[in-house]
Amino acid sequence: MISCKAFLDLLSEYDINFFAGVPDSLLSSFIAYLTDHIAEKNNIITCNEGNAIACATGYYLSTGKPGAVYMQNSGLGNCINPLTSLADKEVYSIPMLLIVGWRGEPGMKDEPQHSKQGRVTCGMLENLEIPYSILPDSIAETRKTLKKAIQYMGKDQCPYALLVRKDSFESYPLQDTKATYYPLKREEAIKIVLSCLKETDVIVSTTGKTSRELFELRERLQQGHACDFLTVGSMGHASGIALGIALQQPSRNVYCFDGDGAFIMHMGSLTSIGKLHPSNFRHVVFNNFAHESVGGQPTAADVLDVPAIAEASGYETCLSATTEAEIKERLEVMQNAAGPSLLEIRINIGSRGDLSRPKKTPKENKEEFMNSLNQR
Ligand SMILES: Cc1ncc(C[n+]2csc(CCOP(=O)(O)OP(=O)(O)O)c2C)c(N)n1
């Protein structure tokens, strides 16, 4: 294991002082350390990983120095286009250090949504012609690896990747949690929303702890899981999935349970929802202003007016709530109005330490869900 401070000091020795990216659980200590020690201007937590490649490109164009982009390997998909058509040496040739959390590394036990990505990560980098090394577990070896990366970026003027295995960094808990003081946590808020839904209402829930909590609550309430589609991967796409369902199943109410980080990651989805305008589409955004599932690093939600964004995108009813009474009252308003509609629920960060993971496989979830929509 290496210390976050030692790694950051080493990057600084090599004149890498700019960071952009989306948090990842394997990198959570290092990103927490950056969040606490680097000014926001030089550590941009971006909406998605492609945007981080763009920010690092802008940094390089204006300083002549490579920056670093951090991400989970699942974020590689979000940045293939800017990697091939912007940073690549056959296009603008922009050096940058990619720091990639290697979820699903072959031989390591991980969740189904990470296994495939873990297996193809090296192949993806090879196809993209991006050279890479695995981050060593001592700072002396890391120094040698970084030297090689810097030399490569200097000579070939293009991205170089460092793959980061599980437990590579010593633990560092985020200090600057930008504490909020709302009455509810996500799990409590989900429970209240569930109490206001009909048995036949469909839920498409987002990546991370939202889906895990929904699964556990359904178990505890003995409600079954057939109407819930748990989007365990593909962060930011729950609303698009819900749109696809809502348009084909106009007699069912379709709820998207989103997180602020996921909502922001593919906020463009709102334009399709506003334009296609399904009356049965109901968006619930559990806004804790953070990427809580992977370490609690802040999102940009503190400067956003989520209901106003939805309204400007063509949604009909757009509301915000913080208390149980407000949630119940505003959900009723939404349920009696034509959609698409959105309820932002402002919540406190936090979740149970013993939260488990869905016991059903994604394919079992899909089969049961399609049965409930009479498609099997
Ligand atoms: C493309 C992609 N990038 C990053 C991740 C890692 N990741 C999983 S959950 C999560 C945080 C989600 O934040 P938010 O939607 O605000 O929900 P919260 O965890 O706060 O409930 C992140 C960054 C991912 N799964 N996929």
The ligand as a MOL file (V3000), in Angstrom:
LIG
                    3D

  0  0  0     0  0            999 V3000
M  V30 BEGIN CTAB
M  V30 COUNTS 26 27 0 0 0
M  V30 BEGIN ATOM
M  V30 1 C -19.2660 5.4960 -15.5990 0
M  V30 2 C -19.0760 5.2980 -14.1360 0
M  V30 3 N -18.2700 6.1480 -13.4660 0
M  V30 4 C -18.0910 5.9930 -12.1230 0
M  V30 5 C -18.7030 4.9830 -11.4460 0
M  V30 6 C -18.4690 4.7610 -9.9580 0
M  V30 7 N -19.6590 5.1210 -9.1740 0 CHG=1
M  V30 8 C -20.5600 4.2040 -8.7300 0
M  V30 9 S -21.7820 4.8590 -7.8240 0
M  V30 10 C -21.0900 6.3960 -7.9540 0
M  V30 11 C -21.6620 7.5850 -7.2260 0
M  V30 12 C -23.0550 7.9060 -7.6160 0
M  V30 13 O -23.3860 9.1480 -7.0290 0
M  V30 14 P -24.8760 9.5930 -6.9250 0
M  V30 15 O -25.5910 9.3110 -8.1910 0
M  V30 16 O -24.9180 10.9930 -6.4340 0
M  V30 17 O -25.4880 8.5920 -5.8570 0
M  V30 18 P -25.1040 8.3850 -4.3050 0
M  V30 19 O -24.0180 7.3730 -4.3030 0
M  V30 20 O -24.7170 9.6910 -3.7100 0
M  V30 21 O -26.3820 7.8610 -3.7500 0
M  V30 22 C -19.9380 6.3810 -8.7420 0
M  V30 23 C -19.1220 7.5710 -9.0780 0
M  V30 24 C -19.5350 4.1190 -12.2020 0
M  V30 25 N -20.1910 3.0980 -11.6370 0
M  V30 26 N -19.6960 4.3050 -13.5190 0
M  V30 END ATOM
M  V30 BEGIN BOND
M  V30 1 1 1 2
M  V30 2 1 2 3
M  V30 3 2 2 26
M  V30 4 2 3 4
M  V30 5 1 4 5
M  V30 6 1 5 6
M  V30 7 2 5 24
M  V30 8 1 6 7
M  V30 9 2 7 8
M  V30 10 1 7 22
M  V30 11 1 8 9
M  V30 12 1 9 10
M  V30 13 1 10 11
M  V30 14 2 10 22
M  V30 15 1 11 12
M  V30 16 1 12 13
M  V30 17 1 13 14
M  V30 18 2 14 15
M  V30 19 1 14 16
M  V30 20 1 14 17
M  V30 21 1 17 18
M  V30 22 2 18 19
M  V30 23 1 18 20
M  V30 24 1 18 21
M  V30 25 1 22 23
M  V30 26 1 24 25
M  V30 27 1 24 26
M  V30 END BOND
M  V30 END CTAB
M  END
